[in-house]
């Protein structure tokens, strides 16, 4: 029974160290839920359970898609999909709308 406890303790320590190192070397973009420092603290404070949480919940896999939605002007796939003419037409349209809005804002107030 003592051997089993020693081996189990050794495996738990190895898993704990591996979890800490894995959490520390992952880029911040590969952490889900809370920031990187919080994950390291969780793994340090709650050794085996923290490591299990890290591998099941916190670690984003390389093939996981980013869950955050992008605005069209921030989405690289969208920007690659439109061509230069479409971009220039959209910019001209937005500039015309902005000029119209500025002209409406400059109109004098005719209310009594």
Backbone bond lengths (Angstrom), bond angles and torsions (degrees), N, CA, C in turn:
res aa  C-N    CA-C-N  psi(-1)  N-CA   C-N-CA  omega(-1)  CA-C   N-CA-C  phi
1 X - - - 1.454 - - 1.527 111.25 -
2 X 1.330 115.43 -36.64 1.460 119.53 -179.65 1.530 110.64 -65.96
3 X 1.327 115.99 -38.50 1.467 119.17 178.55 1.523 110.78 -62.45
4 X 1.309 116.36 -40.63 1.464 120.83 179.60 1.534 111.01 -62.35
5 X 1.324 116.73 -41.42 1.466 120.53 177.71 1.529 111.35 -66.39
6 X 1.315 116.57 -39.56 1.470 120.18 179.16 1.524 110.27 -66.20
7 X 1.311 117.14 -46.81 1.466 121.05 179.23 1.534 110.27 -63.94
8 X 1.327 116.52 -43.70 1.468 120.32 178.49 1.518 111.67 -62.45
9 X 1.322 116.93 -42.17 1.468 120.91 177.36 1.524 111.77 -63.98
10 X 1.331 115.64 -40.63 1.462 119.67 178.29 1.534 110.90 -64.46
11 X 1.335 117.31 -44.19 1.468 120.69 178.54 1.526 111.48 -64.45
12 X 1.334 116.58 -38.38 1.466 120.01 177.38 1.530 110.57 -64.32
13 X 1.331 117.28 -40.39 1.468 120.85 178.89 1.529 110.98 -66.16
14 X 1.327 116.76 -41.34 1.466 120.34 178.07 1.532 110.01 -63.97
15 X 1.318 117.46 -44.13 1.461 121.10 178.60 1.522 110.85 -63.08
16 X 1.335 117.38 -39.69 1.463 122.15 179.80 1.536 110.92 -63.35
17 X 1.322 116.56 -46.91 1.471 120.92 179.38 1.531 110.04 -64.62
18 X 1.323 116.88 -42.95 1.462 120.33 178.81 1.531 110.84 -61.69
19 X 1.336 117.28 -40.59 1.466 121.23 179.01 1.526 111.22 -63.57
20 X 1.316 117.03 -42.35 1.471 121.23 179.59 1.525 110.09 -63.35
21 X 1.319 116.29 -47.73 1.468 120.32 -178.60 1.526 110.32 -64.23
22 X 1.317 117.53 -44.11 1.460 120.77 -179.56 1.519 111.01 -62.49
23 X 1.312 116.84 -42.96 1.463 120.96 179.30 1.534 110.88 -65.26
24 X 1.318 117.11 -39.19 1.461 121.39 -177.03 1.524 112.77 -71.63
25 X 1.321 118.47 -34.33 1.460 119.66 -175.14 1.531 113.52 -88.15
26 X 1.325 117.81 -12.58 1.466 119.92 178.70 1.524 109.37 -70.54
27 X 1.332 118.79 140.50 1.459 119.90 175.05 1.524 109.98 -64.61
28 X 1.319 116.28 154.52 1.466 121.30 -176.22 1.528 112.27 -60.18
29 X 1.321 117.59 -24.17 1.464 120.35 179.96 1.522 112.34 -74.63
30 X 1.310 118.18 -12.15 1.468 121.87 -178.35 1.521 112.40 -98.11
31 X 1.355 118.34 11.69 1.455 122.66 178.70 1.521 109.07 -104.16
32 X 1.324 116.69 129.92 1.461 121.22 177.66 1.520 109.63 -100.95
33 X 1.321 115.09 152.40 1.456 120.76 173.44 1.509 113.05 84.60
34 X 1.299 117.67 -85.65 1.459 122.32 -175.89 1.532 109.39 -113.84
35 X 1.333 117.33 165.37 1.472 119.92 -179.01 1.535 113.32 -63.27
36 X 1.306 113.92 166.63 1.466 122.03 -175.59 1.529 112.34 -57.36
37 X 1.318 117.27 -45.01 1.465 120.89 -178.95 1.516 112.75 -61.35
38 X 1.313 116.88 -37.05 1.464 120.56 178.78 1.530 110.22 -68.14
39 X 1.337 117.19 -39.35 1.464 119.54 177.79 1.527 110.59 -63.49
40 X 1.321 116.54 -41.33 1.470 119.00 178.58 1.522 109.90 -62.47
41 X 1.342 117.18 -41.54 1.466 120.53 178.52 1.529 111.12 -63.53
42 X 1.326 116.82 -41.18 1.469 120.06 178.93 1.528 110.13 -61.70
43 X 1.315 116.78 -45.38 1.467 120.06 -178.80 1.529 110.84 -66.87
44 X 1.336 117.61 -35.34 1.463 120.42 179.08 1.527 112.22 -71.60
45 X 1.333 116.61 -43.02 1.465 120.37 -173.74 1.528 112.22 -75.93
46 X 1.316 116.92 -38.58 1.471 121.30 -178.42 1.530 106.85 -117.49
47 X 1.340 117.99 84.05 1.464 121.07 -167.59 1.524 117.50 -48.80
48 X 1.277 120.70 -69.55 1.462 120.83 -172.84 1.527 110.79 -76.95
49 X 1.317 117.25 -44.54 1.469 120.89 -179.58 1.531 110.26 -65.02
50 X 1.333 117.36 -39.48 1.460 120.69 177.45 1.525 111.93 -61.79
51 X 1.320 116.78 -40.17 1.463 120.78 176.97 1.516 112.25 -65.31
52 X 1.325 115.89 -40.89 1.466 119.38 177.94 1.526 109.86 -64.96
53 X 1.333 116.80 -42.99 1.474 120.06 177.30 1.527 110.66 -61.47
54 X 1.319 116.34 -41.23 1.463 120.06 -179.67 1.529 111.17 -59.91
55 X 1.324 117.10 -47.04 1.460 119.96 -176.68 1.528 113.13 -75.34
56 X 1.333 118.38 -26.59 1.467 119.98 -178.84 1.522 113.14 -92.27
57 X 1.320 117.69 -37.13 1.471 120.45 -174.51 1.520 112.64 -110.95
58 X 1.319 117.21 -46.21 1.455 120.86 -167.48 1.503 117.28 -81.82
59 X 1.292 117.22 -28.96 1.470 119.63 -173.65 1.522 110.69 -88.59
60 X 1.324 115.13 120.42 1.468 120.46 177.16 1.518 107.82 -86.86
61 X 1.300 116.14 130.93 1.459 120.90 179.05 1.527 110.02 -75.59
62 X 1.300 116.87 159.07 1.463 121.31 -178.58 1.523 111.92 -63.79
63 X 1.338 117.09 -29.89 1.458 119.62 -178.36 1.527 112.69 -90.94
64 X 1.347 118.15 -1.39 1.465 120.75 176.84 1.523 109.58 -68.61
65 X 1.316 114.55 139.80 1.461 119.43 175.44 1.521 108.64 -84.34
66 X 1.312 115.78 146.47 1.454 120.27 177.05 1.519 108.68 -68.33
67 X 1.308 117.79 127.39 1.458 121.89 -174.73 1.522 112.22 -77.85
68 X 1.317 117.79 -16.66 1.453 119.81 -178.20 1.524 110.05 -73.71
69 X 1.314 117.13 132.26 1.470 118.75 176.27 1.531 110.07 -76.07
70 X 1.298 114.85 147.43 1.457 120.91 178.18 1.519 109.62 -102.99
71 X 1.324 115.74 145.87 1.449 119.76 167.66 1.526 106.71 -72.97
72 X 1.332 118.23 152.81 1.465 118.87 -176.32 1.533 113.69 -55.78
73 X 1.326 117.92 -36.09 1.458 118.56 -178.28 1.531 112.40 -78.95
74 X 1.329 118.68 -6.54 1.456 122.09 176.13 1.526 112.85 -104.91
75 X 1.307 117.31 -10.06 1.456 122.01 -175.42 1.527 109.57 -86.25
76 X 1.330 118.06 112.58 1.463 120.00 -178.09 1.526 113.27 -60.35
77 X 1.316 117.49 -35.64 1.469 119.94 179.71 1.522 110.67 -65.68
78 X 1.319 117.26 -40.03 1.461 120.57 178.15 1.525 110.38 -66.16
79 X 1.316 116.80 -43.42 1.465 120.10 -178.72 1.521 111.33 -64.28
80 X 1.330 117.81 -33.83 1.462 119.74 176.66 1.521 111.66 -72.56
81 X 1.340 116.57 -25.69 1.461 119.54 -174.61 1.524 113.05 -79.45
82 X 1.313 118.35 -22.18 1.466 118.83 -179.43 1.527 109.19 -97.28
83 X 1.316 114.96 148.16 1.456 117.82 -178.53 1.531 110.43 -96.37
84 X 1.307 116.40 176.25 1.475 122.49 -174.58 1.525 111.55 -63.66
85 X 1.340 118.27 -38.91 1.467 120.69 -179.81 1.520 111.08 -63.70
86 X 1.335 116.29 -42.69 1.458 119.76 178.62 1.525 110.84 -64.42
87 X 1.332 117.14 -39.28 1.456 120.55 178.02 1.530 110.65 -62.90
88 X 1.348 117.08 -46.24 1.463 120.68 -179.96 1.524 111.25 -63.25
89 X 1.332 117.60 -40.21 1.468 120.74 178.67 1.525 110.41 -64.64
90 X 1.309 117.51 -41.38 1.464 121.25 179.19 1.524 110.82 -65.44
91 X 1.313 117.76 -41.17 1.470 121.43 178.45 1.517 110.22 -63.77
92 X 1.341 117.15 -43.99 1.468 120.46 179.18 1.526 110.47 -62.50
93 X 1.323 117.12 -40.54 1.464 121.45 178.97 1.536 110.92 -63.38
94 X 1.314 116.60 -43.38 1.461 120.35 179.31 1.523 111.91 -67.79
95 X 1.331 117.62 -37.78 1.462 120.65 177.32 1.523 111.31 -65.34
96 X 1.333 117.03 -39.63 1.467 120.40 177.70 1.524 110.50 -64.79
97 X 1.311 117.21 -41.36 1.462 120.29 178.72 1.521 110.92 -65.64
98 X 1.324 117.16 -39.86 1.454 121.01 177.47 1.524 111.05 -63.67
99 X 1.342 117.88 -42.72 1.465 121.22 178.07 1.529 110.53 -62.34
100 X 1.334 116.69 -40.60 1.467 120.24 179.01 1.525 110.55 -63.65
101 X 1.317 116.93 -42.36 1.462 120.52 179.78 1.522 111.71 -66.62
102 X 1.331 116.83 -36.63 1.468 119.97 177.50 1.518 110.83 -67.32
103 X 1.337 116.79 -38.50 1.459 119.87 177.78 1.523 112.02 -65.26
104 X 1.320 116.60 -37.45 1.469 119.88 177.69 1.520 110.60 -67.35
105 X 1.295 117.78 -34.77 1.464 121.64 -179.84 1.512 112.18 -72.82
106 X 1.345 118.93 -24.48 1.463 122.45 -179.11 1.518 113.00 -86.16
107 X 1.331 118.04 -8.12 1.456 120.44 -177.83 1.532 109.62 -67.39
108 X 1.334 116.66 137.39 1.471 119.25 -179.06 1.530 110.62 -68.65
109 X 1.313 114.75 151.39 1.453 120.67 179.77 1.520 109.07 -80.94
110 X 1.331 116.97 118.72 1.487 121.95 -176.45 1.518 111.92 -102.46
111 X 1.299 117.67 11.68 1.462 120.51 179.20 1.527 109.46 -75.84
112 X 1.334 116.41 145.53 1.481 119.46 179.65 1.492 112.84 -74.64
